[in-house]
Amino acid sequence: MDRPLPARHLAFALCGVIFVLALARWRYGTAMHVLGVVSGALVAVGIADLVQRRSTLRRNYPLLSHIRFFFETVRPMLRQYIVESDNEEVPFSHVQRAVVKQRAKDALDVPSFGTGLDVYAERYEWLNHSIASSLIDSHDFRSAVGGPQCTQLYSASVFNISAMSDCGVLCCRRPRL
């Protein structure tokens, strides 16, 4: 902090310098009038950003924060045509970041009823309830784990077997000699 003006305030300071120069050369024509009015409006917005207390982003980055807000507004249109969807996770999806942002603002973070996913997409999977019941040959959804070399067979339910289950440790020990 040995500099008198932080780099984050350079845009605001530059608008102030341009405003002063435009006022000094006001009599030189329309270009200086336009430059003075535009830079004066930007200086007014910067001062409003510095004195407000609702947004720390606007207070810490006067004028520059509005560029971020602009791109946040046009973001859905840019993503739709250029980048990816809201649910692609790199490393977090936009939907997940939006929930965190809403919680940080202490605002309502509950999404609306329904889904934002494309349920007709090619790789979308779901489970439907049966409208009409059907007869199942066997109601025991268990599978024997192990083979003839095992000393202790293990019966596991197909509903709770994962790829990294520990049934290999339990049932496939070396046979006793």
Stockholm file with secondary structure:
# STOCKHOLM 1.0

chainA/1-177         MDRPLPARHLAFALCGVIFVLALARWRYGTAMHVLGVVSGALVAVGIADLVQRRSTLRRNYPLLSHIRFFFETVRPMLRQYIVESDNEEVPFSHVQRAVVKQRAKDALDVPSFGTGLDVYAERYEWLNHSIASSLIDSHDFRSAVGGPQCTQLYSASVFNISAMSDCGVLCCRRPRL
#=GR chainA/1-177 SS CCSSSCGGGHHHHHHHHHHHHHHHTGGGCHHHHHHHHHHHHHHHHHHHHHHCSSCHHHHHSTTHHHHHHHHHHHHHHHHHHTSCCTTCCSSSCHHHHHHHHHHHTTCCCCCCSSCCSCTTSTTCCCCCCCSSCCCCSCCCCEEEECCTTCSSCEEEETTSCCTTCTHHHHHCCCCCC
#=GC SS_cons         CCSSSCGGGHHHHHHHHHHHHHHHTGGGCHHHHHHHHHHHHHHHHHHHHHHCSSCHHHHHSTTHHHHHHHHHHHHHHHHHHTSCCTTCCSSSCHHHHHHHHHHHTTCCCCCCSSCCSCTTSTTCCCCCCCSSCCCCSCCCCEEEECCTTCSSCEEEETTSCCTTCTHHHHHCCCCCC
//
